[in-house]
Amino acid sequence: MTATCVILDIGGVLEITPKTGWVQRWEGRLELPPGTVHERMRDVWQAGRLGSISEREVHEQVAARLALDAPQAEAFIADLWTEYLGTPNEELIAHVRGLRGTCRLGILSNNFVGARERETALYHFDELVEQIVYSHEIGIEKPDPRAFEAACASLEVQPENCLFIDDLAANVEAAQAAGMQAHLFEDNARTVTRIAAHLDSGPRAAGHVPGRPCRGSQTG
């Protein structure tokens, strides 16, 4: 329980996720006023982040609420995931990969039902860190303090020995309130420097041999 730990967010940190304008394009195509898609789908998006709805149900609700036929609904969902998954932050991912064996590594992400399967297939985050805690799998979102507690518990580490990295200030502040050290991601260089300072100041991961991967992420 004394091991040093680094826990990272995904979207905006490990994934680069610029806005693609897909919602606005669909609103134009469907001749809907701006903001209509999110207004109609708000509770579905929330349910998807908390895992209280299945992917199949998301598809059904998209089709019903936006009056889409089956091919349109598939195209809509494909556009959603294109923006959602973005592209990998290769530089930071490579740096984190180099940390394996020197500290405990985890991910804590507010994510959407279906994200684990897609991100595993595309980016292999399950091989990058020991544990991944997704909001849709635990039914809790950041900045709820229970989300940070779940991440620390999954890695069997104390909050004060953890550095949490997120691109949203509210989540960084919530992590600090939960007893963790935290860093607001703005760019790779400052993040790498902050990780190095954290590792230099804390205990090493018990039982890990430098250069060897930590154990893989477990689902659930």
N, C-alpha and C positions, 0 to 999 in steps of 0.2 A: 504493500500500500504506500510505499515511499518513493516509487519510481517517478522520474520526470516524464511528463506527457505533453504531446502536442495534438490538439484536436482542431480540425479545419472544417469550415463550411465548404459547400460545393459551388453553387451558383454565384458567379462574381468573384470567386477565389480560385478553385480548382478548374472551373469552367469559365470561359469568357463568353458572356451572354448579352451581346448588344441587342437592342430592340430591332426587330425586323419589319415592323409595321404590318404584320399579318392580320391583326384584328381589324385595323382600319381598311385594309384591302377587302376583307370579307364584308365589312359593313357597306362599303361602296358597291360591291358586287351584288349584295342582297338589297340594296337601296334602303338601308337602315340608318337612322340618325346616329351620329357619333356617340359612343358610350353604350349603345344598346346591347352589344354582345356581353360585356361584363355585367351590365345591369341584370340581364336575364339569367346569366350563368353564375352569378356571385356565390350563391349557396352551394352550387355543384363544385365550383373551384375549392371552396372551403372544405366541403366534405371529402374531396379528393386529397387535400393536404392532410386531413386527419384520418384517412383510411376508412371512413364510414360509408363509402360507396365503392363499387367495383369498377374496373375499367369498362366492362360491358355496359353497366348502368350509366357511366359517363357518356359513352357513345349514344345510348338511347336518349338521354336528356339533351345532348347537343342536337340530335336530329329533330326531336320533338319541339324544343323551345325556339329553334332557329328555322324550323320548317325546311329541313334539308333532306334530300333523298340519300340513299345509301352511299353512292359514290361521292357526293358532296360532303357527307359527314366524315368519310374516310379522309378526304383531302383536307378538311378543316382540322381534324386531329393530327394529321401529318404535319401541317404548318405549325400547330401548337408545339409539337415536340421538337421541330427544327429550331425554333427560338429557344425553347426551354433547355435543350441540351447544349446549344452553342458549339464551341470548339474547345479542346483541351488547352489549359494553361501549361504548355509543355515545360517551360522553364521551372515553374514552381513544382510541378509533378516530379520532375527529375531531381530536384533538390530534396523533396520529401522522400523519394525512393532511396536517396543516399543516406537518410537518417535511420533507416531500418536497422535494428539491432543496437542502436544507441539510446533509444527512448521508446516509450509506448506511443503508438500512433493511432488516432481515431478520426472519424468524421461524424459531425452532427449537422444535419441538414433538414430544413423545412422543405419537404419534397412532395411529389404528387404520386398517387397510386400508379404503379407501372414503372416508376423511375429506377428502382433497383435493377430490374432486368435489363433495361436499356443502357444504363450507365455501366453496368458490369460488362455487357457485350461490347460497348464502344470504348470505354476508358479503363476497364479492369481495376476500378477502385478497390475491389475486394482483395486484390493482390498488393495494393499500395499500403493499406493500413490493416490494423488488427481487427477493429470493430467499426461498423457503420451503423449509426442510429438515425433512422429516417422518421420524420414526424408522422407519416402515414402508416407506419408500422407500430408506433407506440401510442398514437392518438393524442399527442401533445406537440405543440409548436413552440419554438423560440418566439418571444423571450420568456415564456413560462419557466420559472426556476426548475421545475421538474424535468424539463428537457436536458438541462445541464447535469442534473443529478443522475439521470439515466445514462448519459454519456460517460460520466466518471465511473458509475457502477459497472458498466459494461467492460471497462478496462481495469477495474479494481484498483483505482488510483484515488488519491485525495485531491479535492478541488484546488487546494493551494499549490499543488505541484504541477498543475496543468496550465498550459498556455492555449487559449482559445482564439482562433483567427476567423473573423467575419468581415464582410464588406458593409454591414449595416450597424450604425452607431448604437441603435437601440439594443441590438443583440450583444454587442460588446459590453455595454453598460450593465445589461442583465447578467452576463457571465461574471463580471466583477462583483455584482451584488450577491451572486451565488458562491463567492469565495475563490473564484478562479482568477488567474492573470489573463489579460485579454489584449488583443491587438486589432486595431481597425485596418483592414487591408486596403491599401491605396495603390501599391505597386509591388512588384516582386522584390526589388532591391531592399526596400525598408523592411519587408516581411522576413526576408532571409536574415537580415541583421538582427531583427527582434528574436527570431528563433534561436540564433546562435547565442545571444545574451541569456536567453532563458535556459538553454542547455548548460551553459557555463556556470550558472548559478545554482543548479539543482542537482539532486542525486541521480545517478544513472539507473537505467532500467535493470532491475534485478533479474538475473537468470538469462539475460540476452547476451549473445556473443556478437561483437561488432562484425559487420560484414555478412551476417546471416539474417535472412528474412525473419520477421516476427510471424506468429501464427496467423493464418488467414482469417478474414472476416466471417462471422457467422450470421446467418439470417435469423429473423424473428425478434 
